Amino acid sequence: MNNLLDITNVVSVIFEILIALSFFEMISNRKSIPKYIEIIIILVFMFVQSIIIVNVKEQVIVTSTFFIMVLAISMLYKLSMFKRIIFSIVFMLFFMLSEMVVGLILTMFLQIPIENLSKEILYYIQGALVSKLLMFAIIKFVGFFSVKSESKVLKYVYIPFAALPISTFLVVYIITEYTYKSEDEKLLTMSVVASIFLIVANVLVFYLFEYQLKITEIQKEEQMLKHQLEIKAQYYKELSRRQQITNKTMHDLKNQLFALHEIYKNNPKEGMEKIEVICADILSAYTLKFTGIESIDALITSKLLIMKENNIKFFNNIYISKDYNVDIMDMCILLGNLLDNAIEANNEVNEENRFVNLLILQQRDYVSINISNPTGKKFNLNKGMTSTKKHKELHGFGLKSVNEIVGKYDGNCILKQEDGNFEVLIMLKDK
């Protein structure tokens, strides 16, 4: 029976280290340490603490060395020494609280004094394993709720996840009760091993779910990056198209002027139609000056042409100095997504009501962007906007790009809707 107790204590140490790693993972990012060194450090912690917990009977020494181990594990993460100590103390208090809660639950079920639990080896093993599972599950649930990841877990998923450790506790309790009075050493060993495997299975399920969340997040980031690259490619393609049109227009203009002179003499009406066509070609190749920054002006001009094709009026009041510090490509991605969304919304309303109003101002250390347009829909601003695009996921990546750029410059984004108009107000720190 003592061998089973030693095995349980060693397994408990492994769980304790996994719990400590999960706790600090939830709080901060790991340092840039080679993976093999990190594994060696963790194995050393496991070995030392296992030796202590198996051979040392004084609880004060075991608790003290455990605290030192937790503090040492915190060294793997990017935290100040003050925060390491504070969070290590919080972890220890939380750890002791979980053991007390499990102990109280067991005394309620078993109807025995709590001080007698440590004398009954099977109940002690049950309490030790279940308390670790309880703390591990709580930390993982808090981690899933945290805003650190963009992959939000659907609320109904928490129900089976909460049921998993609870059902495991009940099964372990039933196994323990069934084998408690048995004198069969083999049966006792199998019950302890079965309990350990149940706890391990729970831990693996949580890790697999967490791994799947990370894979999903990586896939979303890759798709968002692909969307941003498509915006950049579209921008450079537009510049190339304009240059080609400019070159061709200038090359043909000389010959067209001679031909136009003869046409206008014989048929003024036909001559005027030809002039309008030539003016339209020149206008399509010409980049209007909104900011004096070529890339931003080219982007706004390209969107202006789309607005003209869709009979959307464009009003603007733009002032940005050339020495502002917001990255030009970030600004292009931001404006490109905002204008695309505004154009999309305009296509849902009557032509006589269509407009886009763009206001960009640079004031001291901030750049403010205000864009408004009519909309035929009522949005729930707490849940975000929906899209009528054929590929709605691209709309989502566009909004995510906007949010990431706003966050990058310590900015704010406010959405408003009133009187049938939708308005986006963005403030970026010009750092």
Secondary structure, 3 states (H helix, E strand, C coil): CHHHHHHHHHHHHHHHHHHHHHHHHHHCCECCCCHHHHHHHHHHHHHHHHHHHHHCCCHHHHHHHHHHHHHHHHCCECCCHHHHHHHHHHHHHHHHHHHHHHHHHHHHHHCCCHHHHHHCHHHHHHHHHHHHHHHHHHHHHHHHHCCCCCCCCCHHHHHHHHHHHHHHHHHHHHHHHHHCCCCCHHHHHHHHHHHHHHHHHHHHHHHHHHHHHHHHHHHHHHHHHHHHHHHHHHHHHHHHHHHHHHHHHHHHHHHHHHHHHHHHHHCHHHHHHHHHHHHHHHHHHCCCCCCCCHHHHHHHHHHHHHHHHCCCEEEEEEECCCCCCCCHHHHHHHHHHHHHHHHHHHCCCCHHHCEEEEEEEEECCEEEEEEEEECCCCCCCCCCCCCCCCCHHHHHHHHHHHHHHHHHCCCEEEEEEECCEEEEEEEEECC
